[in-house]
Amino acid sequence: MPFWTSEISDENFTFAVKESLINSQAFSELSSKWEDDWGLEIEILNVDQPLVGIDFTVKTQVKYTLYKKGNKVYETTVYETGKATPTDAIIAVARLRIANEKSAKANIAKFVEKISSEKF
C-alpha cells in the first residue's frame, strides 16, 4: 500500500461505533447492559479510496452483527461515502484522511439510524 494512503483502524472504528451506540438516546437500555447481555461484531469489508484527484471520495462497506446473550439478533451491511475537497485540506494525504473520517462517521451514523428503529 502506498505511503500516502490512509487506513481506518479496526480498533478505533469499533470504539467509535460502541461510543455512538452508548451515546444514542435510542439505546439507553442497551447501553446500561452492554457488557452483560450485548455483543457487537464489526467487520470492515471494503474501503475504496482514490489514488489521485482533487476531490477525494472514500466509500466504506461495513458489516455489523448484534448479539444478545450470544444469539444473533441483527445483521446489516452499511455502505457510506465521505468526500474531502481542497477547502478541507490543501495537502492530498490530509484530504484523504479527512475523506476517510467522514466516510467512517457517515457509516456509523447510518448504522445507529438503522438499528435505532429495531425492536429487540
SULLINHU-V428241 format. One record per run of one state. SS is the DSSP state (2 for helix, 1 for strand, 0 for the rest). FROM is the first residue (numbers start at 0). LEN is the number of residues. If there is no record, write none. Layout:
<<SS & FROM & LEN> <SS & FROM & LEN>>
This chain:
<<0 & 0 & 9> <2 & 9 & 14> <0 & 23 & 1> <2 & 24 & 8> <0 & 32 & 1> <2 & 33 & 4> <1 & 37 & 11> <0 & 48 & 7> <1 & 55 & 13> <0 & 68 & 2> <1 & 70 & 14> <0 & 84 & 7> <2 & 91 & 25> <0 & 116 & 4>>
